[in-house]
């Protein structure tokens, strides 16, 4: 591969006739990962692949996706555009998950008139909103000031589920 320029046309032709031969292995591997991701998105409707996810043939797609997110600053603009074109692609999964949970909580407040969600509550589409709310309560000291304010702005939000009043931070 590294001496392609020094090879004769016949040698190049012979190499290219080999099954699976590629000149640019890095490009090939990226395209392979993207192909698996595209198939995952077609089947699942989103691109938030769990880190431990492997395809049926053992490809570590979750790790590949995580690597792309971590290397965003090193990806070509074309690769960034291709990833962002996929349904449900997000660069920051933790931010996405928090916003998703908060959106579910806002919908719950709109419907019920308060944010006191029971621990076991799941939405119609099986989102574990009760668990998400409990997690926010237990992580209060690690939440950003902005997230704390957003939660506290919701009608009926309490930090202590056993306390009916709104506690301050």
QUITAFEN-V611540 format. One record per backbone hydrogen bond with DSSP energy under -0.5 kcal/mol. CO is the residue of the C=O (numbers start at 1). NH is the residue of the N-H. If there is no record, write none. Layout:
BEGIN
co = <CO;CO>
nh = <NH;NH>
END
This chain:
BEGIN
co = <1;3;3;4;8;9;10;11;12;13;15;18;23;24;25;26;27;28;29;30;31;32;33;34;35;36;37;38;39;40;41;47;50;53;55;59;59;60;61;62;63;64;65;66;67;69;71;71;72;76;77;78;79;80;81;83;86;91;92;93;94;95;96;97;98;99;100;101;102;103;104;105;106;107;108;109;115;118;121;123;127;127;128;129;130;131;132;133;134;135;137;139;139;140;144;145;146;147;148;149;151;154;155;159;160;162;165>
nh = <4;6;7;7;12;13;14;15;16;17;18;21;25;28;29;30;31;32;33;34;35;36;37;38;39;40;41;42;43;44;45;49;53;62;58;55;61;64;65;66;67;68;69;70;71;72;74;75;75;80;81;82;83;84;85;86;89;93;96;97;98;99;100;101;102;103;104;105;106;107;108;109;110;111;112;113;117;121;130;126;123;129;132;133;134;135;136;137;138;139;140;142;143;143;148;149;150;151;152;153;154;157;115;161;163;164;167>
END
